Amino acid sequence: MSRSLTILRGGPHLSVQDGGRAGGLGIGLSRGGAADRQAYLAGLALLGQGLGMAVIECAGLGARLRFDTPTRFALTGALMRASLDGQPLESQASHLAPAGAVLDIAALTEGVYGYLSVAGGITNDEIYGGRGYHRIGGFGAALEAGEVLPIGPDADLAAPPHRLRLAQVTAPIRVMPGPQTGLFSDEMCNTFASTTFTRSARANRQGVRLDHEGAAFSTGGQLNHVSDFIAEGDIQMTGDGTPYVLLADCQTIGGYPRIGTVLPADLPRIAQAEAGAEIRFRYVSLEEAEAAWQSDAARLGDLKRACTPRLRDPREMTDLLSYELIDRPPQDVVG
């Protein structure tokens, strides 16, 4: 039996995303994929899935969807006010939807990018090695009302629901010096590391602008640098000395100097920072950066081990009586 879900309400920030497209830098294509890679992997972990599965990413406005077949799903990333057929749902947890159930995701309440993962994954057509929407690359499109998305098979539909609780990290964002850090004076690098930045409202999947008080971060020849490769996590200083942290859909070449690169483990915190959030940075050595690095497979394994069973609250179970938790007394025997 084919499996699917239907978009009842979409929007410009609702899209299919996955782990991204590898090997495209040579043709000017950044990896793309989920803006918050940790939240993406968390959804896979909650459903017991492997790497590469495509999910739905939403930002800001939420969505409304209908599960056309029984489906296990998980909500991760930004905190969402979500309900299934009117019943509130827990975030950072997995759930089971019966056929025909409608999932409502209201405006996100904390964070920027929320993820809906479904067991079996979204199986829309693959383009250049990926299923995710990449606006700059011209692959795919935002999801709109009326679209029907195919879902892969679920080998364990009866699996119990789980939740995932990760510690909130408030330490400064770790930054590794890069090939252009030396273009900035030691004094300016020290100022960068001691400055409290504010996440600007100017942000998207390409990058996040950081505002600050004080002098601009300039190399002195800000507009005279030869264009060079750039990558996700790089912190570019624009012509006026304003820092931008590049995200999943960033360009692959540019002339603005880079004062450093955010470690992959900390980049989700930049992606999920809301407008007005305070952000601080700390330079780390190459040895510390290497120690903090994990492959996606290793991170997924850690997240799977961190999942715990989710017990349903009987007070919220409107169908409690249907479970027949108490044995019926034996019938009297009339002789």
N, C-alpha and C positions, 0 to 999 in steps of 0.2 A: 504493500500500500504506500502510495506516495505521501510524503509529509510536507506541510507548508505552514506558513503564517502570512497573514494579510495586514498590510499597513492601512489603518483606518484614519490616522492623522499623522502626517509627516512634517517636514520643514527643511529649511536650508542647512541645518546642522545635524540632521539625522542621516547616517550613512552606514554602509557595510564596511568593516575594517577587519584586518587580520594582522599577522606578524610582519607584514610589509613585503616588498619586492627586493630581493638581493641581486647584486650584480648589475645595477643600472647606472652607477656613477659615471661610467665611461660615456654614456649617452646623455648625461645631464639629468638623470632621474634619481632623486633621493629615495630612501627606503620606504618612507610613508608608513602606513599601518597605524595601529592604535596610538593615540597621542599619549596615553598613560599605559605604558607597557606592563607595569606591575598589576594594574587593575585588569588588564586583558588576560594576563596569565592567571590571576586569581579566579576569574570566571571559568577558565578551563579546569583549574584544580577542583573547584566546587562540584563540577559535573564529572570528574574523573576522565577528562578528555586529554588527547595528546596535542603536541604543537601543530600549528598551522591552521587551526579551525577559524572560520570567519564568524564574526559577531556583529552586533549592531551598536554603534557609538552614537550617543546623543549629547548635545550641549545646550544648556539653557532652557529650551522650551519643552523638553520632554516629547512624548509620543503616545499614540493609542494604537494597539495592535490586537489581532484576533488569532488565537492558535486554532488552526483548522483540524489538527489531530492532537491526541494526548502528547504532551511535551514536557520534559524536564527543562527548567531554565534557571538562570542565576542572575542576580543584580549585583554589580560591583562598581567600584570607582566612586564618583561623587554620590553623596547621599541624596536619595530621591524619595518623594512622596509617591509611592506606587500602590496600586490595589489591583486585585484580580477579582473580577465580577463584584466589585464594591468592597471586598474584604482587604484591609490593609496588609501590606507585605513588608517583611524585614529586608533591609539592604545587607550586602555582603553575605548573602545566603542563597541557597538553592531552593526551588519550589517545584511542584508538579501542577500543570494546568490540564484540565480535561478538555476534550474536543469542544470547540466553540467558545471557550472562555476568553474574556476580553481583558487585556492588561492595559491599565491606564498609568502613565508616568507623567506626573505633574512637573512643574518647574523644579529644577534641582535646588536643594536647600543648602548644600555645602559642597564646594568644589565646582569644577567646570565640566568634566567629561564623565558621563555615566555609561555603563555597558550592560547590555542585555545579551547574555550568552545562552544558546540553546543546545541541548545534547544532540550530537550529530553535525552541528554547525550549519551555517548558511551556505548553500551550495550553488550560488549564482555562478555565471560563467567566469572562468579564469581568463584574465587578460595579462599577458606578459608576466606570467608566473605568480599572479596574485588576484584576489577577489575584491580588495579594498578600493574605495573611492579615493583617487588621487587627483585633486582639482588641477594642480599645476601640470601634472603629466597628461591630463586629459583622459584618464581612465575612470569609467563609471560615472555616477551622478548621485546627488542627494536623493534620499528616499521620499516618495510622494504618496499621498493617499491613493488607494486602489491597487498598489503593487502587491503581487503575490510572490513571496520569497520561498524557494524550495529549501527543505531541511534534510540533512542526511539521516541515516538510520540510527536509532538509539539501541545499543546492545544491552542496556540495563535500565529499562524503563521503571522497574520496581525498586531501584536503588533509593535508600532513605535520604531525606534532605540533610544538608550540612550547612554550617556557618563558618565564617573565617574572621578572626579578630586579630588585626595586626597593630603593633604598638605605634602610637603617634610619635613621629620624630620632629623635634623642634631645633635640633642643632643646626649650625650654619650649613649652607649648601657647599659641598666639597667641589673644588675646582682644581684641575691639573694644569700647570703651565704648558703652553704649546709653542709651536715654532715662531709665533709672532709676539709672545709675551715680552721678549727682550726689546721690542720696539718702544715699550713704555718704560719710563724711568722707574727706579726702585721706589721712589717716593710716591709715584702715582699708583703703583701696584699695592703698596701698603695702604694708601688711601682707599683704594677699591675694596680691600679686605676689611677695612674698618668702617665702611659706609653702610648705613641702613637704607636699602632701596625700597621703593613702593611699586608693586605690580600695577602697571598702567592699564587703563581700559582698552588700549590699543593692543590687541592680541588676537591670534588665530592659530591655526595648525602649522603655520610657517614659523611663527616665533612670537615672543613676548617682550614688549618694551618695558624697561625698568626706569622709573623716574627717581630723581634724587636731588637733594639740595647741595649747592656748592659748585665748584669749578667743573668744567667738562673734562672727560677723560680723553686726552688727545696725545698723539705721538709727535706732534709738531708738523708732520707731513701727511696729515690725515687723508687727503684726497689724492696723494701721489703714489700710492702703493700699487704695484702690479697685481692684477687679479690672481687669486690663488684658490686652491680647493678649500671648501668649507664643509662642515658636517653637522649633524644633529648634536646639540649640546654646546656648540661653539658660542662664545660670547663676543659678538661683533660690536665695535664702536662706530656708529654712523658719523657722517661728516660733521655733525654738531657735537660729537663726543657723548652721545647717549647710547647706553648699552642695550642690546637686544640679545636674548637667549634664543637660539634657533631650535625649532621643534621638528616633528616628524616629516612635514612636507616642505622643509626648507630647500632653497636653491642649492646647487652643488659647487658654485664658483662665485667669487666676489672679491672686491677690492678693499672693503673696509677691514681694518686690522682687528685681530682677535686677541683679547687679553688673557684668554684661557678657555678651558672646556669643562663643562659640568660633567661629573661622573655619571654614567648611565644609571647607577643605582639611585641617584638623587634627582635625576631629570623629571620623574613623575611628580615630584613636589613642585617643580616650576610649572608644569602643565596644569596642575590642579589648583594653583594659587589663584584666588579670586582677586578682582580689581580692588586695590587698596591694601592688599596684604603686604606685610613687611617681609623683606628677604635680605639675608646676609650671607656672605660667602667666606670660605676659608680655603686658602691654598694648601694642597697636599703634595707630598713627594710622589715620584713615579712608583716607588715601592708600596706606598699606602694605596695608590690608585689600583695597582695590580692586585693587591690583597682584597680590595672591595669588589673586584670584577667577578661576575658569575655569568655563565652561559644561560640562555633561556631554558635549556633542559634542566640545569641545576636549580634555577630559581623555581621552575614549575614543580620539581620534586620537593623542594622545601615547603612550598605552599600547600601541596597535597598533604604533607605530613602535619601541617598546622591546622587542617580542617577538622572540625569536631561535629558530631551528630547534632542536628537541630531538633529539639523536642517541641511539638506544637502545644501551645497553651490551651487547655480545655475550655477556658473562658472565652476563647475566640473561635472555637470550633462549632459553627452553627449546625454542622452535620454530625455532632457527637453521637446521637442516638443510633445512627446508622451503623456504628462500629460494633454494637452489641458486646460491650466490654464486660458485662455481667451475665453469667450463665442464667438461663431460664430455669426455674424450678421444675422438677419432674412432675408430670401430670399424674393425678391420682388414678390408681388402677381400680376399676369397678369390676368386682368379681361376681 
